[in-house]
Amino acid sequence: MTVGDKGAARKPLKELLESGAGAEALREKARGLKAVRLSARSLSDLELLAIGGYSPLDGFMTRADYLGVVNEMHMADGEAWSMPITLAVSNDEAASIKDGEEVVLADESGHSMAVLEVREKFPYDKGLEARQVSRTEDEAHPGVAALYAQGDILLGGPVHAFEVPAHGDFGDYRLTPAQTRAEFDRRGWKTVVGFQTRNPVHRAHEYIQKCALEIVDGLLLHPLVGETKGDDIPADIRMRCYEVLLENYFPAGRVLLSVNPAAMRYAGPREAIFHALVRRNFGC
């Protein structure tokens, strides 16, 4: 869970998604740029960067921020952050991209969504990241397996998004951080507890949520619907379970259901801190 201090000032959101004329100018620029196609996980990261879910990040991490997060759980400027948010490419892809060049970020089908200013491209130690972040180098660990499968070079720099991924599911529940904050304000909630789940809520979850509701104004039930393990319960089944809970078990008007588009890293305590930082951006 993530609980905000009563009366604590919200940190400003850093939203990287342009609209109107700004978006059109970026879209036009993108037509002449080299494209980097993103994995499902990187696409989730791009979406959260665009909507402000990863505030204060302004893009994919450069070397100093990456090493600071991996080794110390702080970025180069001292800001607390526990999970590396990086864009990995193959050696061949990296060889065709220069430092300072702009590239367009696209989904796996080639649909363009953002422009990345490549401030740095740099190699990294996958074993070190696995040991520090996941506390294991065992490839049976899903987070480690994903890390080892990705490219050997990282591209870091600011992102300028003109579109976010289109989703055909959970449309009513895909609220941005600005939207959840506005809804909390509309409901008069000053203190909000956020609950992370990638599985249906079970009785122990329900108990701690209801205990939390005794001391805070509202609950953000915030299931993660990005990439998860193949044997996890599918998101559509989980979402129906949450809807039934809201209809039958929780106090009316005390709970908001919204999805988190992030991919699951399975990184234990590091990921718990990461989820707390993200949900603080959503208004918890």
N, C-alpha and C positions, 0 to 999 in steps of 0.2 A: 504494500500500500504506500501511497504518497500523501502526506498531510501537510498543508500549508499553515504557517504560523498565523494566528488571528491578527488581522490588521496589517500583515506584512505587505509592503509595496510590491506590486508585480514588476518583474523585469520586462523591459520593452521587447517586443518581438522583432526579429530580423527576418522579414519576409522577402524572398528572392524572386517572387513571381511578378513579372511585369504585366500590365494590362493596357488595353487601348492602343494608342499610337506607339508606346514603348514596346509592346509585345509585337506589333506589326513590323517595327524596325528591326527587332531581333530576328524575327522569322525571315525577313528579307536577307539579312546578313548571313543567316545560317545556310542559305541556298548555295553560297560560294565556299563553304568551309568543309574540311575533312570531317568525316563522321566517325564517332566512337560509339559502338553499340553496347548498351548496358545489360548486365545480367539482371535477373529478377531482384536480387538483393540490392544492387546499386540503383535500380530504378526506384525501389522503395526509399532509399536514402535520398535520391534526387527529389522525390515528392515531399519528404519531410523537410528538406532544406528549403524548398520552394514556399511551403506554407508557413514556415516559421517554427516548425516543431523541433528543429535542431538549433534554435537561437542559443548562443550568439554566433554560431558558425556562419561564415559567408560563402562556404563552398567546401570542396573536398580538401582534406588536410595536406599541408605542405610538410616538409621533412621535420622542421623544428616542433610543430604541433604534434605530428604523428609520434615522434620519439618521446616527447613529453607525456603524452597520453599513455603510450605503451609502458613506459618505465615508471612514471610518477603519478599518473591519473590527473595531470594538470596540463593545460596547453602552455605554449611558450610565454604567454602574458600572465600566467598564474591562474587562469580560469579553470575551475574544476570540471573535468570531463573524463569519463572512465572507459569509453569504447572508441577505438579508431574508426573514423568515417572516411574511407579512402576509395579511390577509383583505380583499380588494377587493370593493366593491359599487358599484352604479350610483348616480348622483346621486339618482334617484328613490327608491331603497331607503334611501339615507342620510338623505334628508329626513324620513323617517318614524321615524327612530331618534334618540333623545336621548342625549347624554353621560350616563353613569351608569345607563342602562337595561340590563336584561338581555334577551338574545335567545337563541332556541334555534338551534343549528346542525344542519342536516339535510343528507342526501344529495340528489342530483338528483331522486329520487322523492318526497322529502318526509319520509323516515324520520328521526326525531330522534335525536341522539347526544350532544349536549353543550349546556351553557349557557355563554354568553359574557357577562362583565360588560364593557360597553362603556365603558372609561375615557376613550377619545378616539376621535373620528372626524375625519379630517383629509385634505386633498388632498395630492397628492404629484407630483413631477416625473418622469414616465415616461422622458423623454429622459435626465435625469441618472442615473437608476437603470440604464438600458441602457448608458450610457457607462461608468459606474463598475464595474458588475458583469459585463457581457458584453463590454465594450470595443468596442462597436459599436452604432449605431442602425439598422443594416440590418435591415429586416423579413424578409429571407430567413433570418436567424438564428432558429432555432426558439424559443430563450428570449426573444428580443426580441419575436417575433410573439405569444407567449403573454402577455407583459407588456402590449403595446399593446392586446390584445383584452380585457383585464380591465377592471373598473370603475375610475372615477376617484377614488373615495374609499376610504380604508383605515379599518377598524375595529380598534382595538387594546384589549387588556385580557386579564385572566385567563380561562382556560378551565377548566370543571369538567365532565369527561366522565362519562357513565354507560354508554356503549357504544362499541365500535369497529366499523369497517366489517366486514361479513361477507364472507368470501372463499370461493369454491368451488374454489380451486386451491391447490396447494402446502401443504396443511394441516400436513403433518409437518415443514415447514421454516419455518413462521412463528413463530420464537422471539422473545420480547421481550428487551430488554436484561437484565432480571433473570434470564431463563432461560439466555441464553448465558453470562452471568457464572457462574451456578450450574454449568453444564456444564463450563466451563473449570476451575472448582474441583474438580469431581468427577474430572476427568481429571488433575488435578495440574499443569495448565499455569500457569506463572508469567509467561511472556512469550508473547504472541500477535500474529501478523501478520494484518492484515485486508486482503483483496484486493477492490477495487471492479471490477465488470464489468457492462456492459449488453449484451455480446456473448459468444459462446462463447469459452472459453479457448483461445488458440492457442499455438504452440510457444514463442514468446518469453515469454508469460505463464507457461507451465509452467516454463520455465527459471528465471525470477526467483523464482517461488514455491518451487521446490526449493532454490534458493540460500538463500532466507530460512529454510527449514526446517533448514538446517545450523546456524543460530545462535539459533533460538527454539524454544519447546516445541511450538507448534501453529499451524495456519493456519485462519483463519475465511474461507471462501470465501463472499462476501456479495453475490450478484447483486442488482441493483436491478430490481424488478419493478413499479414504479409506471409512470405515464404516460411513454412515450418517443415518439420520432419514428415516423411511420407506416411508414417504410422500414427501421426496425430489425428485427432477427430476433426473432420472437415469443418471449415468455417461456417458453412450454411447450417449445419446441424447445431453447432455451438450457438449461433445467433438465435435460432428458434428457442433454444433453452433459455437464453437471457430474456427473450421476449415473454416467455411464460412466467419467469420469475417476476418481471415487472408487473405483469397483469395480475398475479395472484399472491405474491409473497412479500413484496417490499411496500413500505408506506407510500401512498400516492403523493407525487410531487417532490419526493426526497431523493430520487435517483434519476440520473441522465445516462442513457446508453449511447455511446459513440465509439466508432472503431479507430484503432491505431494501425496505420498502414505499414508499420515497420516489419522487417524480417526478424525472425527469432535467431539469436546468436548462441543460446544455450551456454552462456558464460557466467552462470552462478552469481556471486556477489557483485562482480563488475557490472553485469547486466542489470541487476537490481538497482544499482546507483544510476545507471544510464536511463532506466525507465523512470526513476524519480525525477531526473533532470528534464526529461522530455515532458513528463506530465505536469511539471511546474510550468512549462511553457503553455500547456493547455489550460492553465488556470488553477491547478491544485495548490 
